[in-house]
Amino acid sequence: MASLNVGNLGEYLREQRRTAQLSLRQLADAAGVSNPYLSQIERGLRKPSAEVLQQVAKALRISAETLYVRAGILDEKEREELETRAVILADPSINERQKQVLLQIYDSFRKENLAEAEAAAKAAAEAAAATDGPAAAAPDAESPSR
């Protein structure tokens, strides 16, 4: 399975490199990795470290988190959270205090939504269990009163 992720990563890197109109050698030089190593990554033969992916992302001017997801290092939800945080932290129009307050609010909303989702899932499971159990028990409970 890892080779599939690496293959997808390699194809994606090749596509991004071509979009940036860079040769394999130019990207390797910009990322600080060897030309043969980058070629092996693109062909899905090697699984690069997070550090190498970060260097390649910087050279391509794309999100390192996107490459981490493609490589299977990070899942999509984690990437979305990291990107949201990065956007907030990178915004030059707000000061550091405002950034921290925004991040605290963001965290509180995420925790609140997670708690609500867990409560809804628990309620649904209990309702399903109650529907199965009492449905069979209800006629028995009514029988003695008749």
N, C-alpha and C positions, 0 to 999 in steps of 0.2 A: 504494500500500500504506500509506503514512504516513497518508493520510486515513482509512483503515479503523481504524488504531490510535487516531487522534484521535477518530473517531466513537465507538469503544468507550469511550474515556476519557470523552467527553462524556456518554454514557449512564450510565456508572458514577458520574460526579460528580453528575448530576441525581438518580440513585437515592439516593446518600449524603446529598445536601442535603435531599431529601424525608424520608428516614429521620430526619434530625436536626431535622426540622420547621422548616427555615429557608427564608425566601423568597430569591429570587435576589439581591435588594437587600441583605438581611441578611448573606448569605454574602460578597457582594462587599465590603461594608463591613468585615466581620471579617477578610477576607483582604487587604484593602488594594489591591484592584483595582477597575476600573470595572465598573459593572453591564453595559454593552453588551459589554465584553470577555469577562466571565464567561459571558454569554449565548452569545457566539460559540463559546467553548470547549465549552459544553454541546451546541451544535448541530453540533460537529465542523468548524467553519469555521476555527478557529485552533488552532495547536499552541503550547501554553504552554511557557515555559522551566522548567527545573528549580526555579528560585527561586520562580516563581509557583506551581508545583505544591506546593512546600514550604509556602508561605503558606496555600494552600487546604486542604492536609492538616491543618495546625495548627488552622485555623478549624473544620474538620469533626471534629477530634480522631480522625484516622485516620493510618495509616502513610504517610509520604511515599514510602517505597520501593514500596508497592503502587501508588501513582499513577505512579511512574517506570516500573514494569513495564507498566502499562496504556498509557502514552504511548510505549513502545518505547525509553525511555532506558536501561533496566536490564533484564537478562534474569532469569528466575525463579530460577536458581541463585544469581546474585549477590544477589538480594533475600533469599533464605533465609539466606545467609551473613551479610549485613548485619544482618538481624533477630536472628539468634542472638547476634551480637556485641553488639547494642544491649541485648538482654535481660540479658546478663551484666554489661555496664557499668552498667546502670540498677539492678541489684539492690542495695538498701540494706542487706541483711543480711550482705554480705561486704565486706571492706576492699579498698583499691586493689591491694595486693600479691596478694591472693587472686584478684582479677579478672584481673590480668596473667598469673598462673600458669594459670588456667583457659583464657585465650585462647591461651597457648602450647601447652597440651595439645590444645586444639581444633585449632589449626593443624597440630600434629604428626600427629594422627589423619587430618586431611584429606589431608595429603601422603602418608601411608602408604597410605591407601585409593586415592588417585590412582595411586600407583606400582604397587599390586597390580592395579588395573584395567588399567593399561597393559601390565603383564607378562602378564596373562591374555589380553588382546586379541592381543598379539604371539604368545603360545604357540598360540592358536587359529588365527591366520593361518598360522603355521609348520606346524601339524598339517594344516591344509587343503591347504597346498602339498605337504607330504610325502605326503599321501594320494593326491593327483593324480599326482605324479611317480613315486614308488617303485612304485605299483600297476602302472604300465605297465612299469617296469624290473625288477620282481621276477621275472616269468617268464623274462626274458632271462638274469638272473643264475643262475637254477636250471637253465636249459637245458644249459650246458656240463657241469655236474656229473652229468647223467644219462647 
